[in-house]
Amino acid sequence: MKNNCFERAEILCVGTELLIGDIVNTNAAYLSRRLAALGIGVYRQGVVGDNPARLQADVRAALSRSDLVIMSGGLGPTYDDLTKETVAALFGRKMQMHAPSLSRIESYFAATGRVMTENNKKQAMMPEGAVVFPNDYGTAPALALENEGGQVVVMLPGPPRELEPLFCEQVEPYLKKRCEAILVSRNLHIVGMGESAVEAALPRDIRDSQNPTVAPYCQTGEVRLRVTARDIDEAHASALCDLMVERLMALPIAEFVYGIDVPAPEYALVAELQRQGKTIATAESCTGGLIVKKLTDVAGCSDAVAGGAVTYQTHEKTRLLGVDAALIAQNGVVSAPVAEAMARGALAAFAVDVAIATTGYAGPGGGTENEPVGTVFVAVADRDGVSSRRLALGAFRDRAYIREVSSVRAICDALAFLRKNAKNS
C-alpha cells in the first residue's frame, strides 16, 4: 500500500452454486464498478466453491497479491458457510459473539413471526477486531478485518439485494477513508457508428489523453464512449469530464450520440416524449413487441407510451393497421413502403403523436436474394410526415441479435425524428 491507500484489489465470490452455473455472478461486476469509482484498481476476480481447503488457499493467494480483498457469500447460518472462519484463521483471530448482531437477528425473526433456529446464532459470530456493518436487508451482517500489515478483507453476504445496498451505504464510506483519489466517469451513448469508426473519429490528443481518459466500448447495438477523470477532489474530476464531453460533442460523432449518462435509448426517448408532451405507439413485425417492451420498462412512461401492435402475420398488417394489401403485393412485406404504412396505421389506430414500425427478416429462415436475413426496415411517422430506412444487419448474425439491434435503432430513429422536428418547428 502507498500512503495507507489501497493499490490492488481482488474480488473473491464464494459459492458452489456460482461454479456450476445455477446462479449468475452479478456481484463481481457490481463490485468492480463501485471500486473503480473509488479509484481502486481491481486486478483479479475469482470464484471458489464451498470447500474449506480451497477457500483457504484462494484467500491466502489473494492476500499474497492484493491489499484489499472483497468477498461475497458464505456468511449464512449453515455448516458450509465458512468465509468468516477462514479469514479469521488466516489472520490469527478468534471467533466471538457480537451481541448487537445477535440482537438484530433475534429481532428480525420476532418481527417476521418465525422461529429462530440455533444455527442462526452463527451469523452473529465475528472475528476479534472486526468492523461490523449491520445488515438492514437480511440477517447476515457484513464485516471488514484488517491484519497487522494493513491488508483488509471485506466480507459481504451473497444475495445482491443485500450486498448492493450494504456496500453502497456502509462499506463504501469505510473504504473512502483509505482512498487517495476518486474516479468520475461520463458516458456518451452512440448508435450508428461502429467502435473502430468512433475511435478513428477522435483526434489523437483525445485518444492519448491521460486525465481524463477517453475509451470506446462496444455493446449490442451501440458504442459507449467513456470519459474518466481521476482526482482527489470529486468536483474537479467532474469538471475535467465535463470539459472533455464538450470537446467530444463538438466533433462529427455528436450527431450519433443519443444520450449522455442514460441507461438505454428507451430512457432518452421517453424523456424526450415527456419533455415535448407527446405520445407514441408501435407497430412491430420482426421485433415481436420488443420495442414497446423496452419503452414500458421505463418507470413513469404511461403518460408517453400508448401501446403497441404486433402484426407478425401479413394479413394482420392489413386488418389491424390498414396497410393496403396491394401495397404489400407490389413491394413485398419487407420493404420501406410497408414499414411506412405500418407506422401511419399505428399513428391512426392509437391516436398518438408519433409511431414506430418495423418489418424485416430476423432469421434463421426467410429472406430473399435482394433482401437477405438481417434486412429490416424501420419507419417513424407523425401527423406531418414519415421517414424510413433500411438496416442491413447481416445474415451471419443470430435472430436475437437482429431483433435487439433493430429495436435499438428504431428507438434511436424515433428520438432523432422527435428532436429534428422540434428544432425545425
C-alpha positions as CSV (number, residue, x, y, z in Angstrom):
1,M,0.0,0.0,0.0
2,K,1.1,3.6,-0.7
3,N,0.4,6.1,2.0
4,N,-2.0,3.7,3.6
5,C,-4.1,3.7,0.4
6,F,-5.3,0.6,-1.4
7,E,-3.4,-0.1,-4.6
8,R,-4.6,-3.6,-5.6
9,A,-8.0,-5.1,-5.0
10,E,-9.2,-8.6,-5.7
11,I,-12.8,-9.9,-5.7
12,L,-13.5,-13.4,-4.5
13,C,-17.0,-14.7,-4.7
14,V,-17.9,-17.8,-2.7
15,G,-20.5,-20.4,-3.6
16,T,-20.7,-23.7,-5.4
17,E,-23.9,-22.5,-7.0
18,L,-21.8,-19.9,-8.9
19,L,-19.3,-22.5,-10.1
20,I,-22.0,-24.9,-11.5
21,G,-23.9,-22.0,-13.2
22,D,-27.1,-22.2,-11.1
23,I,-26.7,-18.5,-10.2
24,V,-25.2,-15.8,-12.5
25,N,-22.4,-14.0,-10.7
26,T,-23.6,-10.3,-10.9
27,N,-21.8,-9.4,-7.7
28,A,-18.3,-9.3,-9.3
29,A,-19.5,-6.8,-12.0
30,Y,-21.2,-4.6,-9.4
31,L,-18.2,-4.6,-7.0
32,S,-15.8,-3.9,-9.9
33,R,-17.8,-0.8,-10.9
34,R,-18.0,0.5,-7.4
35,L,-14.4,0.0,-6.7
36,A,-13.4,1.7,-9.9
37,A,-15.4,4.7,-8.9
38,L,-13.4,4.9,-5.8
39,G,-10.2,4.8,-7.8
40,I,-9.3,1.3,-6.5
41,G,-8.0,-0.9,-9.2
42,V,-9.3,-4.5,-9.4
43,Y,-6.6,-6.8,-10.6
44,R,-8.3,-10.2,-10.3
45,Q,-11.7,-11.8,-9.9
46,G,-12.3,-15.3,-8.7
47,V,-15.0,-17.8,-7.7
48,V,-14.5,-20.6,-5.2
49,G,-16.9,-23.3,-4.1
50,D,-18.0,-24.1,-0.5
51,N,-14.9,-26.2,0.2
52,P,-12.8,-25.2,3.3
53,A,-9.4,-26.2,1.9
54,R,-9.9,-24.5,-1.5
55,L,-11.4,-21.4,0.2
56,Q,-8.5,-21.0,2.5
57,A,-6.0,-21.5,-0.4
58,D,-7.8,-18.9,-2.5
59,V,-8.0,-16.3,0.3
60,R,-4.3,-16.8,1.1
61,A,-3.4,-16.4,-2.6
62,A,-5.5,-13.3,-2.8
63,L,-3.7,-11.8,0.2
64,S,-0.4,-12.6,-1.3
65,R,-1.2,-10.3,-4.3
66,S,-3.6,-7.6,-3.0
67,D,-4.0,-5.2,-0.1
68,L,-7.8,-5.3,-0.4
69,V,-9.9,-8.4,-0.9
70,I,-13.7,-8.1,-1.3
71,M,-15.5,-11.4,-0.7
72,S,-19.2,-12.2,-1.2
73,G,-21.1,-15.2,0.1
74,G,-20.5,-17.8,2.8
75,L,-21.9,-15.7,5.7
76,G,-25.0,-17.7,6.3
77,P,-26.1,-20.0,9.2
78,T,-25.3,-23.4,7.7
79,Y,-22.3,-25.6,8.1
80,D,-20.8,-24.8,4.7
81,D,-20.8,-21.0,5.3
82,L,-17.2,-20.6,6.3
83,T,-16.0,-17.3,4.9
84,K,-15.6,-15.6,8.3
85,E,-14.0,-18.6,9.9
86,T,-11.5,-19.0,7.1
87,V,-10.4,-15.4,7.1
88,A,-10.2,-15.3,11.0
89,A,-7.9,-18.4,10.9
90,L,-5.6,-16.8,8.4
91,F,-5.4,-13.6,10.4
92,G,-4.9,-15.5,13.7
93,R,-8.2,-14.2,15.2
94,K,-10.6,-16.0,17.5
95,M,-14.3,-16.0,16.8
96,Q,-16.6,-14.4,19.4
97,M,-20.2,-13.5,19.7
98,H,-21.1,-10.0,18.6
99,A,-24.0,-9.1,20.8
100,P,-25.5,-6.2,18.7
101,S,-25.7,-8.6,15.6
102,L,-27.3,-11.3,17.7
103,S,-29.9,-8.9,18.9
104,R,-30.7,-7.7,15.4
105,I,-31.1,-11.3,14.2
106,E,-33.4,-12.2,17.0
107,S,-35.5,-9.0,16.4
108,Y,-35.7,-9.9,12.7
109,F,-37.1,-13.4,13.5
110,A,-39.5,-12.0,16.1
111,A,-40.8,-9.3,13.7
112,T,-41.5,-11.9,10.9
113,G,-43.1,-14.4,13.3
114,R,-40.6,-17.1,12.5
115,V,-38.8,-19.4,14.9
116,M,-35.1,-18.7,15.1
117,T,-33.1,-21.9,15.0
118,E,-29.9,-22.3,17.0
119,N,-27.7,-22.3,13.9
120,N,-28.7,-18.7,13.1
121,K,-26.5,-17.5,16.0
122,K,-23.6,-18.4,13.8
123,Q,-24.3,-15.3,11.7
124,A,-23.5,-13.2,14.8
125,M,-20.1,-14.8,15.4
126,M,-17.4,-12.4,14.4
127,P,-13.5,-12.5,14.3
128,E,-11.8,-10.4,17.0
129,G,-11.2,-6.9,15.9
130,A,-13.7,-7.0,13.0
131,V,-15.6,-3.8,11.9
132,V,-19.2,-5.0,11.6
133,F,-21.6,-3.5,9.2
134,P,-25.3,-4.1,10.2
135,N,-27.5,-5.6,7.6
136,D,-30.8,-3.9,7.2
137,Y,-31.7,-6.1,4.2
138,G,-31.1,-9.6,5.6
139,T,-29.8,-11.5,8.6
140,A,-26.1,-11.8,7.9
141,P,-24.0,-8.8,8.8
142,A,-21.1,-7.7,6.6
143,L,-17.7,-7.1,8.1
144,A,-14.1,-6.0,7.5
145,L,-11.0,-7.4,9.0
146,E,-7.5,-5.8,8.9
147,N,-4.3,-7.5,9.6
148,E,-1.1,-6.1,11.0
149,G,0.2,-5.3,7.6
150,G,-2.8,-3.1,6.8
151,Q,-4.4,-5.6,4.4
152,V,-8.2,-5.6,4.6
153,V,-10.7,-8.3,3.8
154,V,-14.3,-7.1,3.4
155,M,-16.9,-9.9,3.7
156,L,-20.4,-9.3,2.2
157,P,-23.5,-11.5,2.1
158,G,-24.1,-13.2,-1.3
159,P,-27.6,-12.1,-2.3
160,P,-27.3,-9.0,-4.5
161,R,-30.4,-7.4,-2.9
162,E,-28.4,-7.4,0.4
163,L,-24.8,-6.9,-1.0
164,E,-25.5,-3.9,-3.1
165,P,-27.2,-1.5,-0.6
166,L,-24.8,-2.7,2.2
167,F,-21.8,-1.9,0.0
168,C,-23.2,1.5,-1.1
169,E,-24.3,2.7,2.3
170,Q,-21.7,1.3,4.7
171,V,-18.7,-0.3,3.1
172,E,-18.0,2.4,0.5
173,P,-17.7,5.2,3.2
174,Y,-15.4,2.9,5.1
175,L,-13.2,2.4,2.0
176,K,-13.3,6.1,1.1
177,K,-11.3,6.9,4.2
178,R,-8.4,4.9,2.7
179,C,-8.7,6.2,-0.9
180,E,-6.3,8.8,-2.1
181,A,-8.3,9.8,-5.2
182,I,-11.6,9.0,-6.8
183,L,-12.8,8.4,-10.4
184,V,-15.6,10.2,-12.1
185,S,-17.0,8.9,-15.4
186,R,-19.3,10.3,-18.1
187,N,-20.7,8.1,-20.8
188,L,-21.7,9.1,-24.3
189,H,-24.0,6.6,-26.0
190,I,-23.6,6.3,-29.7
191,V,-25.8,4.5,-32.3
192,G,-25.0,4.3,-36.0
193,M,-21.2,4.1,-35.7
194,G,-19.0,1.1,-35.0
195,E,-16.4,1.0,-32.3
196,S,-13.5,1.3,-34.8
197,A,-15.2,4.2,-36.6
198,V,-15.8,6.1,-33.3
199,E,-12.1,5.6,-32.3
200,A,-10.9,6.8,-35.8
201,A,-13.1,9.9,-35.4
202,L,-11.3,11.0,-32.3
203,P,-8.3,13.4,-32.6
204,R,-5.0,11.9,-31.4
205,D,-4.7,14.2,-28.4
206,I,-8.1,13.0,-27.2
207,R,-7.1,9.3,-27.7
208,D,-3.8,9.9,-25.9
209,S,-5.3,11.9,-23.0
210,Q,-4.4,10.5,-19.6
211,N,-6.6,12.5,-17.3
212,P,-9.4,12.3,-18.3
213,T,-9.1,9.2,-20.4
214,V,-11.5,8.5,-23.3
215,A,-12.2,5.0,-24.4
216,P,-14.8,3.4,-26.7
217,Y,-16.6,0.2,-25.6
218,C,-18.8,-1.9,-27.9
219,Q,-22.2,-3.0,-26.7
220,T,-25.1,-4.7,-28.6
221,G,-26.5,-2.1,-30.9
222,E,-24.4,0.8,-29.7
223,V,-21.0,2.1,-28.7
224,R,-20.3,3.7,-25.3
225,L,-17.6,6.3,-25.2
226,R,-16.5,6.6,-21.6
227,V,-14.7,9.6,-20.2
228,T,-13.0,9.1,-16.9
229,A,-11.1,11.6,-14.7
230,R,-9.1,10.9,-11.5
231,D,-8.6,13.5,-8.8
232,I,-8.7,13.8,-5.0
233,D,-11.5,16.3,-5.4
234,E,-14.7,14.9,-6.9
235,A,-15.8,18.4,-8.2
236,H,-12.6,18.9,-10.0
237,A,-12.8,15.4,-11.6
238,S,-16.3,16.1,-12.7
239,A,-15.2,19.4,-14.3
240,L,-12.4,17.6,-16.2
241,C,-15.0,15.2,-17.5
242,D,-17.4,18.0,-18.5
243,L,-14.7,19.8,-20.5
244,M,-13.9,16.6,-22.4
245,V,-17.5,15.9,-23.1
246,E,-17.9,19.4,-24.5
247,R,-15.0,18.7,-26.9
248,L,-16.4,15.4,-28.0
249,M,-19.8,16.9,-28.6
250,A,-18.2,19.5,-30.9
251,L,-17.0,16.6,-33.2
252,P,-18.9,15.0,-36.0
253,I,-19.7,12.0,-33.8
254,A,-22.2,14.2,-31.9
255,E,-24.9,13.6,-34.4
256,F,-24.8,9.9,-33.5
257,V,-25.0,10.5,-29.7
258,Y,-28.4,9.6,-28.4
259,G,-27.7,10.5,-24.8
260,I,-25.2,11.1,-22.1
261,D,-25.2,9.0,-18.9
262,V,-28.6,7.4,-19.8
263,P,-29.2,3.7,-19.0
264,A,-30.5,2.9,-22.5
265,P,-32.1,4.5,-25.6
266,E,-35.6,3.9,-24.4
267,Y,-35.0,6.2,-21.4
268,A,-33.8,9.0,-23.6
269,L,-36.9,8.6,-25.9
270,V,-39.4,8.5,-23.1
271,A,-37.8,11.6,-21.5
272,E,-37.9,13.4,-24.9
273,L,-41.6,12.5,-25.4
274,Q,-42.4,13.7,-21.9
275,R,-40.5,16.9,-22.5
276,Q,-42.5,17.6,-25.6
277,G,-45.7,16.4,-24.2
278,K,-46.2,13.8,-26.9
279,T,-47.3,10.2,-27.1
280,I,-46.0,7.2,-29.0
281,A,-47.2,3.8,-30.2
282,T,-45.5,0.9,-32.1
283,A,-46.3,-1.4,-35.0
284,E,-43.9,-4.3,-34.9
285,S,-43.4,-7.4,-37.1
286,C,-39.9,-8.9,-36.8
287,T,-39.2,-7.3,-33.4
288,G,-42.3,-9.0,-32.0
289,G,-43.1,-6.4,-29.4
290,L,-39.6,-5.8,-28.2
291,I,-39.7,-2.1,-28.8
292,V,-42.9,-1.5,-26.8
293,K,-41.5,-3.8,-24.1
294,K,-38.4,-1.7,-23.8
295,L,-40.4,1.5,-23.6
296,T,-42.7,0.2,-20.9
297,D,-39.7,-1.0,-18.9
298,V,-39.1,2.7,-18.2
299,A,-40.8,3.7,-14.9
300,G,-43.3,6.5,-15.3
301,C,-43.7,6.0,-19.1
302,S,-47.5,5.7,-19.0
303,D,-48.1,9.3,-20.0
304,A,-46.0,8.9,-23.1
305,V,-46.5,5.3,-24.3
306,A,-49.9,4.4,-25.5
307,G,-49.3,0.8,-26.6
308,G,-48.3,-1.3,-29.5
309,A,-49.5,-3.7,-32.2
310,V,-47.6,-6.9,-33.0
311,T,-48.7,-7.6,-36.6
312,Y,-46.5,-10.6,-37.3
313,Q,-48.6,-12.2,-40.0
314,T,-49.1,-10.3,-43.2
315,H,-52.9,-10.2,-43.1
316,E,-52.8,-8.6,-39.6
317,K,-50.9,-5.7,-41.0
318,T,-53.9,-5.1,-43.3
319,R,-56.6,-5.9,-40.7
320,L,-55.2,-4.0,-37.7
321,L,-53.1,-1.3,-39.3
322,G,-55.0,-0.8,-42.5
323,V,-51.9,-1.5,-44.7
324,D,-53.2,-1.8,-48.3
325,A,-52.9,-5.5,-49.5
326,A,-52.0,-4.2,-52.9
327,L,-49.1,-2.2,-51.5
328,I,-47.8,-5.4,-49.8
329,A,-48.2,-7.4,-53.0
330,Q,-46.4,-4.7,-55.1
331,N,-43.4,-4.1,-52.7
332,G,-43.1,-7.1,-50.5
333,V,-43.9,-7.3,-46.8
334,V,-40.3,-6.4,-46.0
335,S,-40.0,-3.0,-47.7
336,A,-39.8,0.7,-46.9
337,P,-43.4,1.4,-48.2
338,V,-44.9,-1.3,-46.0
339,A,-42.9,-0.1,-42.9
340,E,-44.1,3.5,-43.6
341,A,-47.7,2.3,-44.0
342,M,-47.5,0.4,-40.7
343,A,-46.2,3.5,-38.9
344,R,-49.0,5.6,-40.3
345,G,-51.5,2.8,-39.4
346,A,-50.3,2.8,-35.8
347,L,-50.5,6.6,-35.7
348,A,-54.2,6.4,-36.6
349,A,-55.1,3.3,-34.6
350,F,-53.7,4.6,-31.3
351,A,-54.4,8.3,-32.0
352,V,-50.8,9.2,-30.9
353,D,-48.3,11.9,-31.9
354,V,-45.6,9.5,-33.1
355,A,-45.4,5.9,-34.2
356,I,-42.6,3.4,-34.8
357,A,-42.8,0.5,-37.2
358,T,-40.5,-2.5,-38.1
359,T,-40.7,-5.2,-40.7
360,G,-37.8,-7.5,-41.6
361,Y,-36.2,-10.9,-41.7
362,A,-34.8,-11.9,-38.3
363,G,-33.9,-15.4,-39.5
364,P,-32.8,-18.0,-39.4
365,G,-35.3,-18.7,-42.3
366,G,-36.8,-16.2,-44.7
367,G,-35.1,-13.6,-46.7
368,T,-34.5,-13.2,-50.5
369,E,-31.6,-12.7,-52.7
370,N,-32.1,-8.9,-52.7
371,E,-33.3,-8.8,-49.1
372,P,-31.4,-11.4,-47.1
373,V,-31.8,-12.3,-43.4
374,G,-30.8,-9.3,-41.4
375,T,-32.7,-6.9,-43.6
376,V,-35.0,-4.7,-41.5
377,F,-37.0,-1.6,-42.4
378,V,-37.7,0.9,-39.7
379,A,-40.2,3.7,-40.1
380,V,-41.2,6.7,-37.9
381,A,-44.2,8.8,-38.5
382,D,-46.1,11.7,-37.1
383,R,-49.0,13.7,-38.5
384,D,-46.8,15.8,-40.8
385,G,-44.8,13.0,-42.4
386,V,-42.9,9.7,-42.3
387,S,-39.3,8.6,-42.7
388,S,-37.8,5.2,-43.1
389,R,-34.5,3.4,-43.6
390,R,-33.1,0.0,-44.4
391,L,-30.9,-1.8,-41.9
392,A,-28.5,-4.5,-43.2
393,L,-27.6,-6.4,-40.0
394,G,-26.0,-9.4,-41.8
395,A,-27.1,-12.9,-42.3
396,F,-24.3,-14.2,-40.1
397,R,-26.0,-12.7,-37.0
398,D,-28.4,-14.7,-35.0
399,R,-32.1,-14.0,-34.6
400,A,-31.8,-12.5,-31.1
401,Y,-29.1,-10.0,-32.2
402,I,-31.1,-8.9,-35.2
403,R,-34.2,-8.2,-33.2
404,E,-32.3,-6.5,-30.4
405,V,-30.3,-4.2,-32.7
406,S,-33.4,-3.4,-34.8
407,S,-35.3,-2.3,-31.7
408,V,-32.4,-0.2,-30.5
409,R,-32.0,1.5,-33.9
410,A,-35.8,2.1,-34.2
411,I,-35.9,3.8,-30.8
412,C,-33.0,6.0,-31.7
413,D,-34.6,6.8,-35.0
414,A,-37.7,7.9,-33.2
415,L,-35.6,10.0,-30.8
416,A,-33.8,11.7,-33.7
417,F,-37.1,12.3,-35.5
418,L,-38.6,14.0,-32.5
419,R,-35.6,16.2,-31.9
420,K,-35.2,17.2,-35.5
421,N,-38.9,18.2,-35.8
422,A,-38.8,20.1,-32.5
423,K,-35.7,22.0,-33.8
424,N,-37.4,22.8,-37.1
425,S,-40.8,23.9,-35.6
